Amino acid sequence: MSDIPSSERKLVSVPVKEESESEDDCFSDEESFEDCDLESDMNTLMIKAKERESSVKEKKKRDKSATGKTYTKTNVNVFGVAFSNLEEEASDITGDPVLCKRCGVILSSISKLEDIPEDSSTIQSEPADIWKAPAIHPKIEEFSEPLTLQDDGSKLWRCEFCDEVNIVDLDIEEMPVADTVDYLLEHPPEVDEDCDTSNVIFCIDISGSMCVTTEVNDKLQLKGSKKREERNRAIGLGIEDLGDQFLPGQARGVSFVSRLQCVQSAVETKIEKIYRESPSKRVGIITFSSEVTLLGDCKQEPHIVAGDKLYSWDQLQEAGASFTIERNISESKEDILEKLWDIEESGPTALGPALQLSIAIAGSKPGSSVILCTDGLANVGLGSLDGTNSEVTPYYVELAEQAKLKGVSVSVISLIGSECCLEKLSIVTEQSAGTVQRVDPIELTGKMGGLIDVPVLGYTTMAMIILHRGLQFRGEMDDEKENRNWIVRDMGNVNSDTELTVSYGFRPKEQYDLTNINSVPFQIQLMYSKPNGTRVLRISTVMLNLTDNRQQAEKLADVTVIGTHAALRAAKLAKEGDYQSAQLEARSAQRFMVRNSVAPEKVANWSANVEEFDNVVRNEQLFSILDEDDDAMEIDNESSINRKSKPKRKVRSDQTVEALSKGKAQNA
């Protein structure tokens, strides 16, 4: 394969120089899909793919006669970054990073230093018009100025990415010796690293719809049931006691629990877990209906935010910044649990302001979390989504930016049975390393247990991938055919489940000839803040061998990288509304696995992971076709009385959004 250490092999795939154009080559660049392939589920397709590969002659015959969709085969030229590696310590570099003056790559362990020749006229670089990569951090700009020739022991570095000759004032002892190194950009604040004082904010919907009940078997008794019965008796004082009342045919020996009771029970279980495992954490409660109540640790004075303040960004920010959680959970647990079960439902849903306040309060401590539990649509204050077509996306985009800047992870739990417009809320979760979950209220306790158990490893993370000048990105950006060999991704907050993959290809020979080159370098520059506040620039550089044989490349490719890239790309295409391409991307990846004799259990596992996502995409594709037909009908007959018979799907359903969010995180 290459000289890549085994620990790094999961990050990359073997580059193949060019695709075969042979008509008889079963490893050509394109493959065909019939319409029935788009209508079948992933498990059925897995069986069909195995049958398809069992007869090469029959497969070729079908490929040539196919009348369905033609789609590019899964690209094996994929570079991946697994952010779980941030858990591992890298070699610290005490000096300053050295940048190539032409392409912006940072000198690494694969770089070679040479003595400056006596005749400086022999120092020449090959001409190349390359768009230099920007400095990923302002501090890096200080080191981007090129040095001039001096007789002071300077060295020559011919950049392995762009062939530029650089003058380097660096001793051999200062050369990076590891593939992955860290440069310290900012020191952490002085805090007790052994004591986790981060905040966990439970933002709980107590609007009127949270009183909706669910029937459960047996005589289930939740902790709040007794208080609820006492309140009901108090309301009924003065009314004759009529005993238990049942409708005709109604089952007896059952209980009815409200959505709020299910949330209260789940939050209590989570608080007990935090108390046992992280007693120094600070837990706070925020409730919202027609107003937002900041309960904090439930011994401090509650603060109510209502009226015009719910519509003012600045006033909400001020209220959140001035409110702090004063005690850790080891001191406040009993007060919080007592207050938790006193909460009652009423009124509409000021979700947007409540989420903004939660992020502002949690953000006083980097590494904090917000868990939002809701069953309804925001309809009061900023971010209202009810009864209007106004554009509110910028509000949730800004909330995502606030969460990233403050190092806050936001997770949203939506209770099944109502729509919450998760399409807007997922903007915040995806950028903050949080999750979106739709949960049956009865199952909420078990689902909430795993939230915030996956710690954030890096905050406000920026990633830049730099390719060799003979390569170019493929399907990643609009200007990828220009002389640009770098790409920047704003990753927000990242955890061990976060992955980044990019697809690339080879430039035409007239731009750069790789014929006699057997290996090319890749570099990833990561700028992020550690949970303790340390700002770090991590540089990881690897050299990969090349092959011009697609069959060999497919056999040696890392299935995890290919599967992850396909799932991420399919989810991205689906979120952009290109459902058919999303389907083809997933199906092409599945065929790739079967074609290369990947273990059946791995293919089955990948297909199962993608199944829910794919089912939703197939349904969305159907609805998009129906909407197109309706649009055509309206154009043909503007006065049609059926024009409003079927509402347009302006916003995706919560089920669809949840599936797309899961699809972005699927791994082989």
C-alpha positions in Angstrom: 0.0 0.0 0.0 2.3 2.7 1.2 4.6 3.6 4.1 1.7 5.0 6.1 1.8 4.0 9.8 -1.1 1.6 10.6 -2.6 4.2 13.0 -3.0 6.6 10.0 -4.4 4.2 7.5 -7.9 4.8 8.5 -7.5 8.5 7.4 -6.8 8.1 3.7 -7.5 6.0 0.6 -5.0 5.0 -2.0 -4.9 7.6 -4.8 -5.5 6.3 -8.3 -4.0 8.4 -11.1 -6.6 8.0 -13.7 -9.7 6.0 -14.5 -9.7 3.4 -17.2 -11.6 4.3 -20.4 -11.8 0.7 -21.7 -15.4 -0.3 -22.7 -14.8 -3.8 -21.5 -13.2 -2.9 -18.2 -15.6 -3.7 -15.3 -13.7 -1.0 -13.4 -14.6 1.9 -15.7 -15.6 5.2 -14.3 -19.4 5.0 -14.7 -22.2 2.5 -13.9 -25.9 2.4 -14.7 -28.9 2.2 -12.4 -32.4 1.3 -13.4 -35.4 3.1 -12.1 -36.2 0.1 -9.9 -32.8 0.5 -8.2 -34.0 3.8 -6.9 -37.3 2.4 -5.7 -35.8 -0.6 -3.8 -34.6 -0.5 -0.2 -30.9 -0.9 0.7 -31.2 -4.5 1.9 -32.9 -5.6 -1.3 -30.3 -3.8 -3.3 -27.5 -5.6 -1.4 -28.8 -9.0 -2.6 -29.2 -7.7 -6.2 -25.7 -6.3 -6.1 -24.3 -9.7 -5.1 -26.2 -11.4 -7.9 -25.1 -8.7 -10.3 -21.4 -9.3 -9.5 -21.7 -13.1 -9.7 -21.8 -12.9 -13.5 -19.4 -10.5 -15.1 -20.6 -11.2 -18.6 -24.2 -10.6 -17.6 -23.3 -7.5 -15.7 -21.5 -6.0 -18.8 -24.5 -6.9 -20.9 -26.9 -5.1 -18.5 -24.6 -2.1 -18.3 -24.5 -1.6 -22.0 -28.2 -2.1 -22.5 -29.3 -0.2 -19.4 -31.8 2.6 -19.9 -31.8 4.0 -16.4 -29.6 6.6 -14.8 -25.8 6.8 -15.4 -23.8 7.7 -12.4 -20.1 8.1 -11.6 -18.7 5.2 -9.6 -17.7 5.7 -6.0 -14.5 7.7 -6.1 -11.7 5.9 -4.3 -9.7 9.2 -4.2 -11.0 10.3 -0.8 -9.1 11.9 2.1 -10.6 11.6 5.5 -10.0 13.1 8.9 -11.2 11.3 12.1 -11.4 13.9 14.9 -11.2 11.1 17.5 -7.5 11.5 17.0 -7.7 14.7 19.0 -7.9 12.6 22.1 -4.3 11.6 21.5 -1.5 13.9 22.4 0.8 15.0 19.6 4.4 16.2 19.7 4.7 19.8 20.8 6.8 22.1 18.7 8.3 25.0 20.7 9.5 26.9 17.6 7.4 28.8 15.0 5.7 27.2 12.0 7.5 27.6 8.7 5.3 28.3 5.7 5.9 27.8 2.0 5.8 31.2 0.4 3.9 29.9 -2.6 1.3 27.4 -1.5 1.0 28.0 2.3 1.8 24.5 3.4 3.7 24.2 6.7 7.1 22.5 6.9 6.8 19.0 8.3 8.6 15.8 9.0 8.6 14.8 5.3 10.3 18.1 4.3 14.0 18.0 3.3 16.5 20.8 4.1 19.6 21.4 2.0 22.6 23.6 2.2 22.5 26.8 0.2 24.9 26.5 -2.8 27.7 28.9 -3.3 26.2 29.9 -6.6 22.8 31.3 -5.7 21.9 31.7 -9.3 21.3 27.9 -9.4 18.4 28.2 -7.0 15.3 28.2 -9.2 11.7 27.2 -8.7 9.5 25.8 -11.3 7.0 28.4 -12.5 3.5 27.8 -11.2 0.4 30.0 -10.8 -1.0 28.7 -7.5 -3.6 30.4 -5.3 -1.8 30.5 -1.9 -3.6 29.0 1.0 -4.6 31.6 3.6 -3.2 31.6 7.1 -5.6 29.6 9.2 -4.9 31.9 12.2 -3.9 35.6 12.3 -0.8 34.6 14.3 0.4 32.4 11.5 0.6 35.5 9.2 3.6 36.6 11.2 5.6 33.7 9.8 4.4 33.9 6.2 6.9 36.5 5.1 9.6 34.9 3.0 13.2 35.1 4.1 16.0 36.3 1.8 19.4 34.7 1.1 21.8 35.4 3.9 25.1 33.8 4.9 23.9 32.9 8.3 23.5 29.2 8.2 20.1 29.3 6.5 18.8 26.2 4.6 16.9 25.6 1.4 13.6 23.8 1.5 12.0 22.7 -1.8 8.4 22.4 -1.0 7.1 18.9 -1.6 3.7 20.2 -2.5 4.4 22.9 -5.1 8.2 22.7 -5.8 8.8 26.2 -4.6 12.3 26.9 -3.1 12.1 28.5 0.3 14.9 30.0 2.5 14.6 28.6 6.0 16.2 29.8 9.1 15.9 26.5 11.0 18.3 24.2 12.7 18.1 20.5 11.9 17.3 19.9 15.6 14.2 22.1 15.2 12.8 20.0 12.4 9.4 18.3 13.1 10.1 14.6 13.6 6.6 13.3 13.9 3.8 13.1 11.3 1.5 15.0 13.6 2.7 18.0 15.7 1.1 20.8 17.8 1.9 24.5 17.8 0.7 26.4 20.9 -1.2 29.5 19.8 -2.8 30.7 23.1 -2.2 29.5 26.7 -5.2 28.2 28.7 -6.8 30.3 31.4 -5.6 29.4 34.9 -8.2 26.9 36.1 -8.1 23.6 38.0 -7.9 21.1 35.2 -8.8 18.3 37.6 -12.2 19.9 38.4 -14.9 20.0 35.7 -17.0 23.1 36.4 -18.7 23.2 33.1 -22.5 24.0 32.9 -25.3 21.6 31.9 -28.5 23.5 31.1 -31.8 21.7 30.7 -34.1 23.9 28.7 -37.6 22.5 29.2 -40.7 23.2 27.2 -43.7 23.7 29.6 -46.2 25.0 27.0 -49.8 23.7 27.1 -49.2 20.9 24.7 -46.8 19.2 27.2 -49.9 18.1 29.2 -50.9 15.7 26.5 -50.9 12.2 28.0 -50.0 8.7 26.8 -51.6 5.5 28.0 -49.1 3.0 29.5 -49.7 -0.5 30.7 -49.6 -1.5 34.3 -50.1 1.0 37.1 -46.9 3.0 36.3 -46.3 5.6 38.9 -43.9 8.5 38.2 -42.5 10.7 40.9 -44.7 13.6 39.9 -47.9 11.7 39.7 -48.7 12.2 43.3 -48.3 16.0 43.1 -50.3 16.1 40.0 -53.2 14.2 41.6 -53.0 16.6 44.6 -53.3 19.6 42.3 -56.2 18.0 40.5 -58.0 17.4 43.8 -57.3 21.0 44.8 -58.9 22.2 41.6 -61.9 20.0 42.2 -62.6 21.1 45.8 -66.2 21.7 46.3 -67.1 19.3 43.6 -68.8 16.0 44.6 -66.3 13.1 44.6 -67.5 11.0 41.7 -64.7 8.4 42.0 -62.8 7.0 39.0 -64.4 8.0 35.8 -64.0 5.7 32.7 -65.3 6.1 29.2 -67.2 3.1 27.7 -64.7 0.4 26.6 -61.8 2.2 28.2 -59.2 -0.2 29.7 -58.7 -0.3 33.4 -55.5 -0.9 35.3 -53.6 1.5 33.1 -51.9 4.8 33.7 -51.7 8.0 31.8 -48.5 10.0 31.8 -48.0 13.5 30.3 -45.2 14.5 28.0 -43.9 16.8 30.8 -43.8 13.9 33.3 -41.7 11.9 30.8 -39.3 14.8 30.4 -39.1 15.4 34.2 -38.4 11.7 34.8 -35.7 11.7 32.1 -34.1 14.9 33.4 -34.0 13.5 36.9 -32.3 10.3 35.7 -29.7 12.4 33.9 -29.1 14.7 36.9 -28.5 11.7 39.1 -26.0 10.4 36.6 -24.2 13.7 36.5 -24.2 13.8 40.3 -22.5 10.4 40.5 -20.0 10.9 37.7 -19.2 14.6 37.6 -20.1 16.2 40.9 -18.3 19.5 40.2 -20.5 20.2 37.1 -23.0 23.0 37.5 -26.6 22.1 36.4 -29.2 24.6 35.7 -32.9 24.5 34.7 -34.7 26.9 32.3 -38.4 26.6 31.4 -40.3 28.3 28.7 -43.9 28.8 27.7 -45.2 32.3 27.0 -42.2 33.5 29.0 -38.8 32.1 29.9 -38.0 31.4 33.5 -34.4 31.1 34.6 -34.4 28.8 37.6 -30.7 28.1 37.6 -29.6 25.8 40.5 -33.2 26.3 42.0 -32.0 28.0 45.2 -31.0 31.3 43.6 -33.8 33.8 42.8 -35.7 32.9 39.6 -35.4 35.4 36.8 -38.4 35.8 34.4 -37.9 37.1 30.8 -41.1 38.1 29.2 -42.8 40.7 27.0 -40.8 42.8 24.6 -37.5 41.3 25.9 -38.4 38.1 24.1 -38.1 40.0 20.8 -34.8 41.8 21.5 -31.5 40.0 20.7 -29.5 42.4 22.8 -31.7 42.2 25.9 -31.7 38.4 25.8 -27.9 38.3 25.5 -27.6 40.7 28.4 -30.0 38.7 30.6 -28.1 35.4 29.8 -24.7 36.9 30.4 -25.7 38.3 33.8 -27.2 35.0 35.0 -24.8 32.4 36.4 -25.2 29.0 37.9 -23.8 29.5 41.4 -23.5 25.9 42.9 -22.2 22.6 41.6 -24.5 19.6 41.4 -23.1 18.0 44.5 -24.6 21.0 46.4 -27.7 21.7 44.4 -29.1 18.3 43.4 -31.9 18.1 46.0 -33.1 21.7 45.3 -33.2 21.1 41.6 -35.1 17.8 41.8 -37.7 19.3 44.1 -38.3 22.2 41.8 -38.2 20.0 38.7 -41.3 18.2 39.8 -43.2 21.4 40.7 -43.2 22.6 37.1 -46.6 22.9 35.4 -47.7 23.3 31.8 -49.3 26.4 30.4 -49.3 28.8 27.4 -47.5 29.0 24.0 -43.9 28.3 23.2 -41.1 30.9 23.4 -38.5 28.4 22.2 -36.1 30.7 20.4 -35.5 33.1 23.3 -35.2 30.2 25.7 -32.5 28.6 23.5 -30.6 31.9 23.2 -30.6 32.4 26.9 -29.5 28.8 27.5 -26.5 29.2 25.2 -25.6 32.5 26.8 -25.7 31.1 30.3 -23.9 27.8 29.5 -21.3 29.7 27.6 -19.8 31.3 30.7 -17.8 28.0 30.9 -16.3 26.4 27.8 -17.2 22.8 27.4 -20.7 23.3 28.6 -23.9 21.7 27.2 -27.5 22.6 26.5 -30.2 20.0 26.3 -33.5 21.3 24.8 -36.6 19.2 25.3 -39.7 20.3 23.3 -42.8 19.0 21.7 -43.9 22.1 19.8 -43.2 24.8 17.3 -41.6 28.1 18.4 -44.4 30.7 18.3 -43.4 33.5 20.6 -40.4 35.8 20.5 -37.3 35.7 18.2 -37.1 32.6 16.0 -40.9 32.1 15.9 -41.8 29.5 13.3 -45.6 29.4 13.6 -48.0 30.9 11.2 -45.5 32.9 9.1 -43.4 32.5 6.1 -40.8 35.0 7.3 -37.2 33.9 7.0 -35.9 33.0 10.4 -32.9 30.9 9.4 -30.4 33.7 10.1 -31.5 33.7 13.7 -30.7 30.1 14.2 -27.5 30.4 12.2 -26.4 33.2 14.7 -27.3 30.9 17.6 -25.1 28.3 16.1 -22.3 30.8 15.9 -22.8 31.8 19.5 -22.6 28.1 20.6 -19.4 27.6 18.6 -17.7 30.8 19.9 -18.7 29.9 23.5 -17.8 26.2 23.3 -21.3 25.0 24.0 -22.8 21.8 22.6 -26.5 21.9 21.9 -28.7 18.8 21.6 -32.4 18.9 20.8 -34.9 16.2 21.9 -38.2 16.4 20.0 -41.2 14.4 21.4 -42.9 12.3 18.7 -46.4 13.3 18.1 -45.9 16.9 17.0 -43.7 18.9 14.7 -41.0 21.3 16.0 -39.4 22.4 12.7 -36.2 20.5 13.4 -34.9 21.8 10.1 -34.1 25.1 11.8 -33.0 23.7 15.1 -30.7 21.3 13.5 -28.6 24.2 12.2 -27.5 24.8 15.8 -27.0 21.1 16.8 -24.9 20.3 13.7 -22.5 23.1 14.2 -22.1 22.6 18.0 -21.4 18.8 18.0 -24.9 18.2 19.4 -27.6 15.8 18.2 -31.2 15.8 17.0 -33.4 13.0 18.3 -37.1 12.3 18.0 -38.2 10.2 20.9 -41.4 8.5 22.1 -42.1 10.2 25.4 -42.2 6.9 27.2 -38.7 6.0 25.9 -37.2 9.4 26.8 -35.4 8.4 30.0 -33.3 5.8 28.2 -32.5 8.0 25.3 -31.4 11.0 27.3 -29.0 8.9 29.3 -26.5 9.0 26.5 -26.6 12.7 25.8 -23.4 14.7 26.6 -21.6 11.4 27.3 -19.6 12.0 24.1 -17.3 14.9 25.2 -16.4 17.7 22.9 -12.7 17.4 22.0 -12.3 20.7 20.1 -14.1 24.0 20.1 -14.4 26.6 17.2 -12.5 24.1 15.0 -11.2 25.2 11.6 -9.8 22.6 9.2 -7.7 23.2 6.1 -6.7 20.4 3.8 -3.9 21.1 1.3 -3.2 18.9 -1.7 -0.2 18.4 -3.9 -0.2 20.9 -6.9 -0.9 17.9 -9.3 -4.2 17.2 -7.5 -7.5 19.1 -7.4 -10.7 18.7 -5.3 -13.6 17.0 -6.9 -17.2 17.9 -6.1 -16.2 20.0 -3.1 -16.4 23.6 -4.3 -17.4 25.7 -7.3 -13.8 26.9 -8.2 -12.0 23.6 -7.8 -10.8 23.7 -11.4 -8.9 26.9 -10.7 -5.3 26.8 -9.5 -6.4 26.2 -5.9 -5.2 23.1 -4.0 -6.6 23.9 -0.5 -10.0 23.9 1.1 -11.2 25.2 4.5 -14.0 23.8 6.5 -15.6 25.4 9.6 -16.2 22.4 11.7 -17.6 24.2 14.8 -17.4 21.9 17.9 -16.1 18.4 17.2 -16.1 15.1 19.2 -14.9 11.6 18.7 -17.8 10.9 16.2 -17.0 13.9 14.0 -15.5 13.1 10.6 -14.4 15.2 7.6 -14.0 13.6 4.2 -13.1 15.3 0.8 -13.0 13.8 -2.7 -10.2 14.7 -5.1 -8.8 13.9 -8.5 -5.8 14.5 -10.7 -5.2 17.6 -12.8 -4.7 17.2 -16.6 -1.2 16.4 -17.6 -0.8 19.7 -19.4 -1.2 21.4 -16.0 1.0 19.0 -14.0 2.4 15.6 -15.2 2.5 13.0 -12.4 3.7 10.2 -14.7 7.1 9.7 -13.1 5.9 10.6 -9.6 5.1 7.6 -7.3 3.8 9.4 -4.2 2.2 12.7 -3.2 1.8 14.5 0.1 -1.4 15.6 1.9 -1.5 18.0 4.8 -4.3 18.8 7.3 -4.1 22.0 9.4 -6.4 22.0 12.4 -6.9 25.1 14.5 -9.0 24.4 17.6 -9.4 25.0 21.3 -9.0 22.2 23.8 -11.6 21.8 26.6 -9.2 23.5 29.0 -9.0 26.6 26.7 -5.7 26.0 25.1 -5.6 27.2 21.5 -3.7 24.8 19.3 -2.6 24.5 15.7 -2.2 20.8 14.8 -0.4 19.9 11.6 -0.6 16.3 10.2 1.2 15.4 7.0 1.3 12.1 5.2 2.8 10.8 2.0 0.8 8.3 -0.1 1.9 6.1 -2.9 0.1 6.4 -6.3 -1.4 3.8 -8.6 -2.9 4.0 -12.1 -4.9 0.9 -11.6 -8.5 1.5 -10.5 -9.0 -2.2 -9.6 -5.9 -2.2 -7.3 -7.0 1.1 -5.8 -10.5 -0.3 -5.0 -9.0 -3.4 -3.4 -6.7 -1.4 -1.2 -9.1 1.4 -0.4 -10.2 1.8 3.2 -13.9 0.8 3.3 -14.5 2.9 6.4 -13.3 6.1 4.6 -15.3 5.3 1.4 -18.4 4.4 3.3 -18.2 7.5 5.5 -17.7 9.8 2.6 -20.6 8.3 0.7 -22.9 8.7 3.7 -21.8 12.3 4.3 -22.1 13.2 0.6 -25.5 11.6 0.3 -26.8 13.4 3.3 -25.4 16.7 1.9 -27.1 16.2 -1.4 -30.3 15.3 0.3 -30.3 18.4 2.4 -29.7 20.5 -0.8 -32.9 18.8 -2.2 -31.0 16.7 -4.8 -32.7 13.4 -3.6 -31.9 11.4 -6.7 -28.2 12.1 -6.5 -28.3 11.2 -2.8 -29.9 7.9 -3.7 -27.3 7.2 -6.4 -24.4 8.1 -4.1 -25.5 5.5 -1.5 -26.2 2.8 -4.0 -22.9 3.4 -5.8 -21.1 3.0 -2.5 -22.9 -0.2 -1.7 -22.0 -1.7 -5.1 -18.4 -0.7 -4.5 -18.4 -2.8 -1.3 -19.9 -5.8 -2.9 -17.7 -5.5 -6.0 -14.6 -5.6 -3.8 -15.7 -8.6 -1.7 -16.1 -6.6 1.5 -17.1 -8.9 4.3 -20.9 -9.5 4.1 -21.5 -8.5 7.7 -19.7 -5.1 7.0 -21.9 -4.5 3.9 -25.0 -5.5 5.9 -24.1 -3.2 8.8 -23.4 -0.2 6.5 -26.6 -0.8 4.6 -28.6 -1.0 7.8 -27.1 2.2 9.0 -28.1 4.0 5.8 -31.5 2.3 5.6 -33.5 4.8 7.6 -31.8 7.7 5.8 -32.5 6.1 2.4 -36.1 5.4 3.1 -36.7 9.1 4.0 -34.9 10.2 0.9 -37.0 7.9 -1.3 -40.2 9.4 0.2 -38.9 13.0 -0.2 -38.0 12.2 -3.8 -41.6 11.1 -4.3 -43.0 14.2 -2.7 -40.7 16.4 -4.8 -42.0 14.8 -8.0 -45.6 15.3 -6.8 -44.9 19.0 -6.1 -43.4 19.4 -9.6 -46.5 17.9 -11.1 -48.7 20.3 -9.1 -46.5 23.2 -10.2 -47.0 22.2 -13.8 -50.7 21.8 -13.3 -51.0 25.3 -11.8 -49.1 26.8 -14.7 -51.5 25.0 -17.2 -54.6 26.0 -15.3 -54.1 29.1 -13.1 -57.8 29.0 -12.1 -57.8 25.4 -11.0 -59.9 24.9 -7.9 -57.6 22.2 -6.8 -54.7 24.6 -6.6 -54.8 24.5 -2.8 -55.9 21.0 -2.4 -52.5 19.7 -1.3 -50.1 22.0 0.7 -46.6 22.4 -0.5 -43.8 20.9 1.5 -42.0 24.2 2.2 -40.2 22.7 5.2 -39.0 19.1 5.7 -40.7 17.0 8.4 -39.0 16.4 11.7 -38.6 12.7 10.8 -36.8 13.7 7.6 -34.5 16.1 9.4 -33.6 13.6 12.0 -32.8 11.0 9.4 -30.6 13.4 7.4 -28.8 14.4 10.5 -28.1 10.8 11.4 -27.0 10.2 7.8 -24.3 12.8 8.1 -22.8 10.8 11.0 -23.1 7.3 9.4 -19.9 5.2 9.5 -19.1 1.9 7.9 
